[in-house]
Amino acid sequence: MRHFTRAVVAAFLLASLCTAQRVAEGGQCSQANNRLDGATGNFVTDCDHQTFCDDTGICRNKTCRQDEYPLGYNEVAYADLPPLCPQGQFCPDEGSGCMQQVGTGQGCQLDRDNQCSPPPAELRLAGELNTNGSICLNFVCYWSNVTLGQDCIFENKAYSAFDNDGGSFGYVFSRDNCANGLYCDGTTLKCNHDKKIGEACTGNKECQSYWCVDNKCHKAAGDPRRPGVWVYPVVAICIALLMVGIGVGLWLWHKKTREKNRIKLEQYESEQTAYRQALLSLSNARESIMALPKDTPEFVARQSLYSLDGYRDANRGGYASSIVTGESPPGSRRPSSFGYEDRGNEDDVLIIPSSKARG
């Protein structure tokens, strides 16, 4: 929060200062005040961002622009912006109008490589530190075509940078007219080979990554990370194993689920069979009771639940029924049933109405 507040205050003060010093269209200005900002290298005039100071000392609207979206035109529609210059021309820092590119040895503005005409082999000489093989060093146009061991020219420009705590520090940006893959040694003024990552260095320009830290070349912060060749087959094997593992896991899960469902179905079928047998037993018991004579003794009625032959044997003076054998009617008990209660060796008793109630 402290850093954010500091940044807001600094931006407000900077905007107020710029607003107080800038003159709008039609105002008085002086070309003597045209200069480069010592900290940022930006072109500064008495006029605001949309105007330039002409030869008569009046701020006029700019007639060209360098960038696709120039600074200071936030409230202006894209169609109303000053035009970009065609190929072979450039827009100066003042924005006073398009001009023809100049050749080597002629003057140019700071870091404005596009003001210099490109060399014939521009595609081969073009690099990250130049524009189409041309470069502006010390306000003079050059081509970036100096080879290994040849004399070279370099330019060191110090800029002000800011850290996360709001503090400022100097940053030196060095460029030269050596060809791609080379740098201009500041002592010998000869082009040498760029240094690879891990090699000793004294400045950013000596490294291929343009990033020298603790006197050693490091990878630039923006460089993409490239894994080793062995990573690709390992990742492919891991993906294949993962797919196989998922398939096997789903198959085992479905198998376990099917087994549970099968057990449930078997239990359900067993319960239904037990219920059916119980209903048949109750139906047989009812038929037995209803078939007995009215004056049948109660203990004989109980025996009749198991066999009608017991009653007939009783009339003959002998009870050769299940009372002797102790057998139970089929289906009268239901193992694994909720309604079954194991009474040990006790006889099953069915409560039936008495002889008087049946009468």
ZIRA-V790346 format. One record per residue. N is the residue number from 1. RES is the residue in three letters. SS is DSSP state (H for helix, E for strand, C for the rest). NEAR is the number of other ideal C-beta (glycine too) atoms within 8 Angstrom. Layout:
n & res & ss & near
N & RES & SS & NEAR
N & RES & SS & NEAR
//
This chain:
n & res & ss & near
1 & MET & C & 4
2 & ARG & H & 5
3 & HIS & H & 9
4 & PHE & H & 7
5 & THR & H & 8
6 & ARG & H & 9
7 & ALA & H & 9
8 & VAL & H & 8
9 & VAL & H & 8
10 & ALA & H & 9
11 & ALA & H & 8
12 & PHE & H & 8
13 & LEU & H & 8
14 & LEU & H & 8
15 & ALA & H & 8
16 & SER & H & 8
17 & LEU & H & 8
18 & CYS & H & 8
19 & THR & H & 7
20 & ALA & H & 6
21 & GLN & H & 6
22 & ARG & C & 10
23 & VAL & E & 10
24 & ALA & C & 9
25 & GLU & C & 8
26 & GLY & C & 5
27 & GLY & C & 10
28 & GLN & E & 8
29 & CYS & C & 13
30 & SER & C & 8
31 & GLN & H & 9
32 & ALA & H & 4
33 & ASN & H & 10
34 & ASN & C & 9
35 & ARG & E & 6
36 & LEU & E & 8
37 & ASP & C & 9
38 & GLY & C & 3
39 & ALA & C & 6
40 & THR & C & 6
41 & GLY & C & 9
42 & ASN & C & 6
43 & PHE & E & 10
44 & VAL & E & 8
45 & THR & C & 11
46 & ASP & C & 12
47 & CYS & E & 12
48 & ASP & C & 9
49 & HIS & C & 8
50 & GLN & C & 9
51 & THR & E & 13
52 & PHE & E & 11
53 & CYS & E & 16
54 & ASP & C & 9
55 & ASP & C & 4
56 & THR & C & 4
57 & GLY & C & 9
58 & ILE & E & 10
59 & CYS & E & 16
60 & ARG & E & 10
61 & ASN & E & 7
62 & LYS & C & 12
63 & THR & C & 9
64 & CYS & C & 13
65 & ARG & E & 11
66 & GLN & C & 8
67 & ASP & C & 6
68 & GLU & C & 3
69 & TYR & C & 4
70 & PRO & C & 10
71 & LEU & C & 5
72 & GLY & C & 7
73 & TYR & C & 10
74 & ASN & C & 4
75 & GLU & C & 3
76 & VAL & C & 8
77 & ALA & C & 5
78 & TYR & H & 5
79 & ALA & H & 4
80 & ASP & H & 5
81 & LEU & C & 10
82 & PRO & C & 9
83 & PRO & C & 7
84 & LEU & E & 7
85 & CYS & C & 9
86 & PRO & C & 6
87 & GLN & C & 3
88 & GLY & C & 6
89 & GLN & E & 10
90 & PHE & E & 11
91 & CYS & E & 12
92 & PRO & C & 11
93 & ASP & C & 7
94 & GLU & C & 10
95 & GLY & C & 13
96 & SER & C & 10
97 & GLY & C & 8
98 & CYS & E & 9
99 & MET & E & 10
100 & GLN & E & 5
101 & GLN & C & 12
102 & VAL & E & 10
103 & GLY & C & 8
104 & THR & C & 9
105 & GLY & C & 5
106 & GLN & C & 9
107 & GLY & E & 6
108 & CYS & C & 12
109 & GLN & C & 10
110 & LEU & C & 8
111 & ASP & C & 7
112 & ARG & C & 11
113 & ASP & H & 12
114 & ASN & H & 9
115 & GLN & H & 13
116 & CYS & E & 17
117 & SER & C & 9
118 & PRO & C & 9
119 & PRO & C & 9
120 & PRO & C & 3
121 & ALA & C & 8
122 & GLU & H & 11
123 & LEU & H & 6
124 & ARG & H & 6
125 & LEU & H & 15
126 & ALA & C & 9
127 & GLY & C & 8
128 & GLU & C & 4
129 & LEU & C & 6
130 & ASN & C & 13
131 & THR & E & 10
132 & ASN & C & 10
133 & GLY & C & 16
134 & SER & E & 18
135 & ILE & E & 15
136 & CYS & E & 15
137 & LEU & E & 12
138 & ASN & C & 5
139 & PHE & C & 8
140 & VAL & E & 10
141 & CYS & E & 15
142 & TYR & E & 12
143 & TRP & E & 10
144 & SER & C & 16
145 & ASN & C & 10
146 & VAL & E & 13
147 & THR & C & 9
148 & LEU & C & 7
149 & GLY & C & 5
150 & GLN & C & 8
151 & ASP & E & 6
152 & CYS & C & 13
153 & ILE & C & 11
154 & PHE & E & 13
155 & GLU & E & 9
156 & ASN & E & 8
157 & LYS & E & 11
158 & ALA & E & 8
159 & TYR & E & 11
160 & SER & E & 10
161 & ALA & E & 8
162 & PHE & E & 7
163 & ASP & C & 8
164 & ASN & C & 4
165 & ASP & C & 5
166 & GLY & C & 9
167 & GLY & C & 6
168 & SER & E & 6
169 & PHE & E & 8
170 & GLY & E & 7
171 & TYR & E & 8
172 & VAL & E & 9
173 & PHE & E & 8
174 & SER & E & 12
175 & ARG & E & 11
176 & ASP & E & 16
177 & ASN & C & 13
178 & CYS & E & 11
179 & ALA & C & 10
180 & ASN & C & 6
181 & GLY & C & 6
182 & LEU & E & 13
183 & TYR & E & 10
184 & CYS & E & 16
185 & ASP & C & 10
186 & GLY & C & 8
187 & THR & C & 4
188 & THR & C & 4
189 & LEU & C & 10
190 & LYS & E & 10
191 & CYS & E & 15
192 & ASN & E & 10
193 & HIS & E & 6
194 & ASP & C & 10
195 & LYS & E & 10
196 & LYS & C & 7
197 & ILE & C & 9
198 & GLY & C & 5
199 & GLU & C & 9
200 & ALA & E & 7
201 & CYS & C & 12
202 & THR & C & 6
203 & GLY & C & 9
204 & ASN & H & 9
205 & LYS & H & 11
206 & GLU & H & 12
207 & CYS & E & 15
208 & GLN & C & 9
209 & SER & C & 10
210 & TYR & C & 8
211 & TRP & C & 11
212 & CYS & E & 12
213 & VAL & E & 5
214 & ASP & C & 3
215 & ASN & C & 6
216 & LYS & E & 10
217 & CYS & E & 15
218 & HIS & C & 10
219 & LYS & C & 7
220 & ALA & C & 8
221 & ALA & C & 5
222 & GLY & C & 3
223 & ASP & C & 7
224 & PRO & C & 3
225 & ARG & C & 4
226 & ARG & C & 3
227 & PRO & C & 5
228 & GLY & C & 4
229 & VAL & H & 4
230 & TRP & H & 6
231 & VAL & H & 8
232 & TYR & H & 8
233 & PRO & H & 7
234 & VAL & H & 8
235 & VAL & H & 8
236 & ALA & H & 8
237 & ILE & H & 8
238 & CYS & H & 8
239 & ILE & H & 8
240 & ALA & H & 8
241 & LEU & H & 8
242 & LEU & H & 8
243 & MET & H & 8
244 & VAL & H & 8
245 & GLY & H & 8
246 & ILE & H & 8
247 & GLY & H & 8
248 & VAL & H & 8
249 & GLY & H & 8
250 & LEU & H & 8
251 & TRP & H & 8
252 & LEU & H & 8
253 & TRP & H & 8
254 & HIS & H & 8
255 & LYS & H & 8
256 & LYS & H & 8
257 & THR & H & 8
258 & ARG & H & 8
259 & GLU & H & 8
260 & LYS & H & 8
261 & ASN & H & 8
262 & ARG & H & 8
263 & ILE & H & 8
264 & LYS & H & 8
265 & LEU & H & 8
266 & GLU & H & 8
267 & GLN & H & 9
268 & TYR & H & 8
269 & GLU & H & 8
270 & SER & H & 9
271 & GLU & H & 10
272 & GLN & H & 8
273 & THR & H & 8
274 & ALA & H & 13
275 & TYR & H & 9
276 & ARG & H & 8
277 & GLN & H & 12
278 & ALA & H & 12
279 & LEU & H & 8
280 & LEU & H & 9
281 & SER & H & 12
282 & LEU & H & 8
283 & SER & H & 8
284 & ASN & H & 9
285 & ALA & H & 11
286 & ARG & H & 8
287 & GLU & H & 8
288 & SER & H & 11
289 & ILE & H & 11
290 & MET & H & 6
291 & ALA & H & 7
292 & LEU & C & 11
293 & PRO & C & 4
294 & LYS & C & 7
295 & ASP & C & 4
296 & THR & C & 11
297 & PRO & C & 5
298 & GLU & H & 9
299 & PHE & H & 6
300 & VAL & H & 12
301 & ALA & H & 12
302 & ARG & H & 10
303 & GLN & H & 15
304 & SER & H & 15
305 & LEU & C & 10
306 & TYR & C & 11
307 & SER & C & 8
308 & LEU & C & 8
309 & ASP & H & 8
310 & GLY & H & 16
311 & TYR & H & 13
312 & ARG & H & 8
313 & ASP & H & 11
314 & ALA & H & 12
315 & ASN & H & 6
316 & ARG & C & 6
317 & GLY & C & 4
318 & GLY & C & 6
319 & TYR & C & 9
320 & ALA & C & 7
321 & SER & C & 14
322 & SER & H & 11
323 & ILE & H & 9
324 & VAL & H & 7
325 & THR & H & 6
326 & GLY & C & 6
327 & GLU & C & 6
328 & SER & C & 9
329 & PRO & C & 10
330 & PRO & C & 6
331 & GLY & C & 10
332 & SER & C & 9
333 & ARG & C & 7
334 & ARG & C & 11
335 & PRO & C & 6
336 & SER & C & 8
337 & SER & C & 8
338 & PHE & C & 3
339 & GLY & C & 6
340 & TYR & C & 9
341 & GLU & C & 4
342 & ASP & C & 4
343 & ARG & C & 6
344 & GLY & C & 4
345 & ASN & C & 3
346 & GLU & C & 5
347 & ASP & C & 3
348 & ASP & C & 8
349 & VAL & C & 5
350 & LEU & C & 7
351 & ILE & C & 3
352 & ILE & C & 8
353 & PRO & C & 4
354 & SER & C & 7
355 & SER & H & 9
356 & LYS & H & 5
357 & ALA & H & 6
358 & ARG & H & 7
359 & GLY & C & 5
//
